[in-house]
Amino acid sequence: MTVLEMAPTKETTQIKYSGRKTSRAGSEQRRRAILEAALRIVVRDGVRAIRHRSVAKEAEVPLAATTYYFKDIQELISDTFMLYAEKAQSMVNVFSRKMYEPLENADGKKLAELTTGPKLVEVIVDQLLAFVLEKTLHSREMAVADQAFRYEALLNDSLRGLANSHAQAMEQKLVDFLNLVHSSHPKEDAQILVSTLRRVEYEALLQSPEEVDQERMRYLLERQVSLILKIEVDEKE
């Protein structure tokens, strides 16, 4: 069996919302508009800025609409997080598929080369870097929302469980891939890589897009990947 035949194809479990269920398309569109508005508020002002009145104003709907779909602020916050998680999960699924792309047309000696040694480090780093750049440069609002929700999860017991479940999505994708390339400790290695990604993302968010040092980001990721896989790579001058 080849590496590609062993690659997992199942996507992450479907996101589940807790607010009032809708049966009509128009109602679902309004509910979605309210959550999109709440997510914009999170990006702009933080999770604590979510209030029925402020969300209704942002969504340009009557105040009664937000209280109809969401029984309280906690439910509104939780479903706003689920909307974010749904969008983030889509990005993670794209990232996961791209991890396997370099291997798709490779066989024999080429496949062995891509799944061992310095080439393996390059394959992983290329996709990790692309993922970070997509979040911090092209989908910056998503990266900011991620930071806001992770901080709120420290203070909000109801959000903590949701945040933990969401955090496992990226980790599991890495575990699957690292298993295929014979990491000795795939779960722990995936956790280390996720932690490194979070640091690199946070540093990038503290800078303007023009100031982001992509070469330094690549070096940090390459250094970490080569260490956990115990693969030496040539130092670049």
C-alpha positions in Angstrom: 0.0 0.0 0.0 1.4 3.4 -1.0 1.5 6.5 1.2 -1.3 8.1 -0.8 -3.5 5.1 -0.4 -3.0 5.3 3.3 -3.8 9.0 3.5 -7.0 9.7 5.5 -9.9 11.1 3.4 -12.5 11.8 6.2 -12.9 15.4 7.0 -13.4 16.9 10.4 -16.8 16.4 12.2 -19.5 18.8 11.1 -19.9 22.0 13.1 -23.0 22.1 15.3 -24.8 25.3 16.3 -26.9 25.6 19.4 -29.1 28.6 18.6 -32.7 28.4 17.4 -33.1 26.1 14.4 -34.6 27.5 11.2 -36.6 25.8 8.5 -37.0 28.6 5.9 -34.1 29.8 3.7 -34.9 33.5 4.5 -34.7 32.8 8.3 -31.5 30.9 7.9 -30.0 33.8 5.9 -30.9 36.3 8.6 -29.5 34.1 11.3 -26.3 33.7 9.3 -26.1 37.5 8.8 -26.4 38.0 12.6 -23.5 35.6 13.2 -21.4 37.2 10.5 -22.0 40.6 12.1 -21.0 39.2 15.5 -17.8 37.8 14.0 -16.9 41.2 12.6 -17.4 42.7 16.0 -15.1 40.1 17.5 -12.3 41.0 15.0 -12.8 44.7 15.5 -13.5 45.0 19.2 -13.1 41.6 20.9 -15.5 38.9 22.1 -16.6 41.0 25.1 -18.1 43.6 22.7 -20.8 41.1 21.6 -24.1 42.4 22.8 -27.6 41.9 21.3 -27.9 45.6 20.6 -24.5 46.1 19.0 -24.9 42.9 16.9 -28.3 44.0 15.7 -26.9 47.3 14.7 -24.0 45.7 12.9 -26.3 43.3 11.1 -28.9 46.0 10.3 -31.7 43.9 11.8 -34.2 44.7 14.5 -33.1 44.0 18.1 -35.8 41.4 18.4 -34.2 39.3 15.7 -31.1 38.6 17.8 -33.1 37.7 20.8 -35.3 35.5 18.7 -32.5 33.4 17.3 -30.3 33.4 20.4 -31.7 33.1 23.9 -28.8 34.8 25.6 -25.4 36.4 25.0 -23.6 33.1 25.8 -25.5 31.3 23.0 -24.8 34.1 20.6 -21.1 34.0 21.5 -20.9 30.2 21.2 -22.6 30.2 17.8 -20.3 33.0 16.6 -17.4 30.9 17.6 -18.9 28.0 15.7 -19.2 30.2 12.6 -15.5 31.0 13.0 -14.7 27.3 13.5 -16.6 26.4 10.4 -14.6 28.9 8.3 -11.3 27.8 10.0 -12.1 24.1 9.5 -12.4 24.8 5.7 -8.9 26.4 5.7 -7.5 23.4 7.7 -9.1 20.9 5.2 -7.5 22.8 2.3 -4.1 22.8 4.1 -4.5 19.1 4.7 -5.2 18.2 1.1 -2.2 20.3 -0.1 0.1 18.4 2.3 -0.3 15.4 0.1 -0.2 17.1 -3.3 3.6 16.8 -3.7 3.2 13.1 -3.3 0.3 12.5 -5.7 2.3 11.9 -8.9 5.4 10.5 -7.2 6.2 6.8 -7.1 9.2 4.6 -6.5 12.4 6.4 -5.8 10.8 9.9 -6.0 8.2 9.0 -3.4 10.8 7.6 -1.1 12.8 10.8 -1.5 9.8 13.0 -0.7 8.9 11.1 2.4 12.4 10.9 4.0 15.3 13.2 4.5 15.6 16.9 3.7 12.9 16.7 1.0 10.3 15.6 3.6 11.2 18.7 5.7 10.8 20.9 2.6 7.4 19.3 1.8 6.1 20.0 5.4 7.6 23.4 5.7 6.3 24.6 2.4 2.7 23.8 3.4 3.0 25.1 7.0 4.4 28.4 5.7 1.7 28.7 3.1 -1.0 28.1 5.8 0.5 30.7 8.1 0.8 33.3 5.3 -2.8 32.6 4.1 -4.1 33.3 7.7 -2.0 36.3 8.6 -1.7 38.1 5.2 -4.8 37.1 3.2 -7.3 36.1 5.8 -6.0 38.3 8.6 -9.5 38.7 10.2 -9.6 34.9 10.8 -6.2 35.0 12.5 -7.4 37.9 14.7 -10.6 36.1 15.6 -8.5 33.0 16.5 -6.5 35.0 19.0 -9.6 36.7 20.4 -11.5 33.4 20.9 -8.5 31.6 22.4 -8.1 34.4 25.0 -11.8 34.4 25.8 -11.7 30.6 26.3 -9.4 31.3 29.3 -12.2 33.3 31.0 -15.3 31.5 29.7 -16.0 28.0 30.8 -18.7 27.5 28.2 -16.3 28.4 25.4 -13.4 26.4 26.7 -14.7 23.0 25.6 -15.6 24.3 22.1 -12.2 25.9 21.7 -10.4 22.7 22.8 -12.4 20.6 20.3 -11.6 23.1 17.5 -7.9 23.2 18.4 -7.7 19.4 17.8 -8.7 19.7 14.1 -5.3 21.1 12.9 -3.4 18.8 15.3 -5.2 15.7 14.0 -4.4 16.6 10.4 -0.7 16.8 11.3 -0.9 13.5 13.3 -2.3 11.7 10.3 0.4 13.0 8.0 3.2 12.4 10.5 2.0 8.8 11.0 2.3 8.3 7.2 5.9 9.5 7.2 6.8 7.4 10.2 7.3 10.0 12.9 8.3 8.2 16.1 5.9 10.4 18.2 3.3 11.8 15.8 0.9 13.2 18.4 3.6 15.0 20.4 5.3 16.2 17.2 2.0 17.5 15.9 1.4 19.4 19.2 4.9 20.9 18.9 4.2 22.1 15.4 0.9 23.6 16.3 2.5 25.5 19.1 5.2 26.8 16.7 2.6 27.8 14.2 0.7 29.8 16.9 3.8 31.7 17.8 4.7 32.5 14.2 1.2 33.6 13.5 1.1 35.8 16.6 4.4 37.5 15.7 3.1 38.1 12.1 -0.1 39.7 13.4 2.0 42.2 15.5 3.5 43.4 12.2 2.1 45.1 9.2 1.9 42.8 6.1 4.8 44.6 4.6 7.0 44.0 7.6 6.4 40.2 7.9 9.8 38.4 7.4 8.8 35.3 5.5 12.4 34.0 5.3 12.6 34.1 9.1 9.3 32.3 9.4 10.5 29.6 7.0 13.7 29.2 9.0 11.9 28.8 12.3 9.5 26.3 10.8 12.3 24.4 9.1 14.3 24.3 12.2 11.4 22.9 14.3 10.4 20.3 11.7 14.0 19.1 11.2 14.5 18.8 15.0 11.3 16.7 15.6 11.9 14.4 12.7 15.7 14.2 13.4 16.6 15.2 9.9 19.5 17.4 9.2 19.1 20.1 6.6 21.7 22.4 5.0 22.1 25.7 6.8 21.4 28.6 4.6 23.7 31.6 4.7 
